[in-house]
Each structure stands twice: as C-alpha cells, then as structure tokens.
C-alpha cells in the first residue's frame, strides 16, 4: 500500500472513529470515520467506504469515499468514481471521474491556489440552493422580468421544416 510519492501513508483503519483536529506533513489514508478539521502539507486519501465530515486544507486530496465539508486544495483534488462529496471546493486542479457525486460550489484554477491559503473554515457554509426559475409571461417567446437584469427574448420559436 503505497501513496503517490512512493511513501507509506499513515492509515486510519476501517474500524476507527476519530473526532477532532488532524494535522500532518506527508500523507494520510482514512479508511474509517473522521469528524473535525484536517490540515496538511501533504496528501489526504479518503478511501472507499470511509466517511469524513470535516473542513479540509491540503496540498493534494484523493476521494473514493464520502466527504462532507469544504475543501481547500492547493494542488490537485481527484474525485474517483465512488466519491460522494458535499461542500465547497477550492483547488488549482480538479479531476472528477465518471460516476462521482458532487454537491456544492467550485473555484478552480491559478487564482484559487492563492486563495486556498485562507482556511477552509472561512468558506461560507455549504448549502444546496435551488435554481432561480426564469419568469415567464403569457406571451410565447417573451420573458417577463421587470428587473431588466435578463435579456428579453423577442421570438424564440423555431420554424417548422417543410
């Protein structure tokens, strides 16, 4: 069992339940349950079957299990096909495998790397917001938005082919 850099990670086993603050420099693989805050200069691996409820600040994160909380990742966040992530994400690079489930907001790119130095706990709390419905008037093809913030559509009908 070796991690990306060829180093053996510290493992929190499948039968373990931890609550509190976890801080490490190299790599940790969580196979059990963790609740609290995680801060790392290294790699966090949330294994399949693991459940992490925490705000996370790390250099690299690989998620195969369940993670609820905000993630600030300075290099790469990788969500595998079995991942279930709920929370706001900030990362320089993001890879989401087909089948992964994600609910939250994302900031990706160079600007997020510099912003990720701020604590993950400074993210606003994660919430699932419902999309704002587009107001529709009784006239086909015309939006009824008195605020003027949305462009008006005069005629959006597509002519029928002969």
C-alpha positions in Angstrom: 0.0 0.0 0.0 2.0 3.0 -1.2 1.0 6.5 -1.9 1.7 8.7 -4.9 5.3 9.6 -3.8 6.2 6.0 -3.1 5.9 6.7 0.7 3.8 4.5 3.0 1.0 6.6 4.4 -0.3 6.8 7.9 -3.6 4.8 7.9 -6.7 5.4 9.9 -8.2 1.9 9.7 -11.8 1.0 8.7 -12.8 0.2 12.3 -11.5 3.6 13.6 -13.7 6.6 14.6 -11.9 9.9 15.1 -13.2 13.3 16.2 -11.0 16.4 16.4 -8.2 18.1 14.5 -5.8 16.1 12.3 -2.6 17.7 11.1 0.2 16.0 9.1 3.0 16.8 6.6 3.3 13.7 4.3 0.2 11.5 3.7 -2.7 10.0 5.5 -5.2 7.4 4.2 -8.5 7.4 6.0 -10.4 4.1 5.8 -12.7 4.7 8.8 -14.7 7.7 10.1 -13.3 11.2 10.8 -15.1 14.3 12.1 -13.5 17.7 12.6 -10.8 19.6 10.8 -7.9 18.4 8.6 -4.8 20.5 7.8 -2.0 19.0 5.7 1.1 20.0 3.6 0.8 16.5 2.1 -1.8 14.2 0.6 -5.1 13.1 2.1 -6.7 9.9 0.7 -10.3 9.2 1.7 -10.6 5.6 0.8 -13.8 3.8 -0.5 -16.1 3.2 2.4 -14.6 6.0 4.6 -16.7 8.8 5.8 -15.1 12.2 6.5 -17.1 15.1 7.9 -14.5 17.9 8.0 -13.2 21.1 6.6 -10.0 20.2 4.8 -6.9 22.1 3.8 -4.3 20.0 2.0 -1.9 20.0 -0.9 -3.5 17.0 -2.7 -6.7 15.2 -1.9 -8.0 11.9 -3.4 -11.6 11.0 -2.6 -13.0 7.5 -3.1 -15.4 7.5 -0.1 -17.8 10.1 1.4 -16.7 13.6 2.3 -18.9 16.3 3.8 -17.2 19.7 4.3 -15.3 22.4 2.5 -12.1 21.5 0.8 -9.2 23.9 0.1 -6.6 22.0 -2.0 -3.6 23.9 -3.2 -2.6 21.5 -6.0 -4.9 18.7 -7.1 -8.3 17.3 -6.0 -9.2 14.0 -7.5 -12.7 12.5 -7.1 -12.8 8.9 -8.1 -16.0 7.2 -9.5 -17.1 6.0 -6.0 -16.7 9.5 -4.4 -19.5 11.4 -2.8 -18.6 14.9 -1.9 -20.8 17.6 -0.4 -19.3 21.1 0.2 -17.5 23.9 -1.4 -14.2 23.3 -3.2 -11.2 25.5 -4.0 -8.4 23.9 -5.9 -5.8 24.6 -8.6 -6.6 21.4 -10.5 -9.7 19.2 -10.3 -10.4 15.8 -11.8 -13.8 14.2 -11.4 -14.2 10.6 -12.6 -17.4 9.5 -14.2 -19.8 8.3 -11.5 -18.6 10.6 -8.8 -21.3 12.6 -7.0 -20.6 16.2 -6.0 -22.9 18.8 -4.5 -21.5 22.3 -3.8 -19.7 25.2 -5.3 -16.3 25.1 -7.1 -13.4 27.5 -7.7 -10.7 26.0 -9.9 -7.6 27.5 -11.4 -4.5 29.6 -10.5 -6.5 32.2 -8.6 -7.9 29.5 -6.3 -4.4 28.3 -5.4 -3.6 31.7 -3.9 -7.0 31.9 -2.2 -6.7 28.4 -0.8 -4.2 29.7 1.7 -7.2 31.1 3.6 -8.7 28.5 5.9 -11.3 26.2 4.6 -13.4 27.1 7.6 -13.7 30.6 6.1 -15.8 29.3 3.3 -19.5 30.1 3.8 -21.4 27.1 5.0 -22.2 24.7 2.2 -25.9 24.7 1.3 -27.7 23.3 -1.6 -29.5 26.1 -3.3 -32.4 25.8 -5.7 -32.0 27.4 -9.1 -33.9 30.6 -9.6 -36.8 30.0 -12.0 -36.9 32.2 -15.1 -40.1 34.3 -15.0 -42.3 33.6 -18.0 -45.1 35.7 -19.4 -48.3 34.5 -21.1 -46.9 35.6 -24.5 -44.8 32.8 -26.1 -41.2 33.6 -26.6 -41.1 36.6 -24.2 -39.6 36.7 -20.7 -41.4 38.8 -18.1 -38.6 40.2 -15.9 -39.4 43.7 -14.7 -35.9 44.0 -13.1 -34.3 44.3 -16.5 -31.4 42.1 -15.5 -32.1 39.4 -18.0 -32.1 39.9 -21.8 -35.5 40.0 -23.4 -36.2 37.2 -25.9 -38.5 38.5 -28.7 -39.2 35.3 -30.6 -37.6 32.0 -29.7 -39.8 29.8 -31.9 -38.1 27.6 -34.4 -39.9 27.5 -37.8 -41.1 24.0 -38.8 -39.3 22.3 -41.6 -41.2 21.7 -44.8 
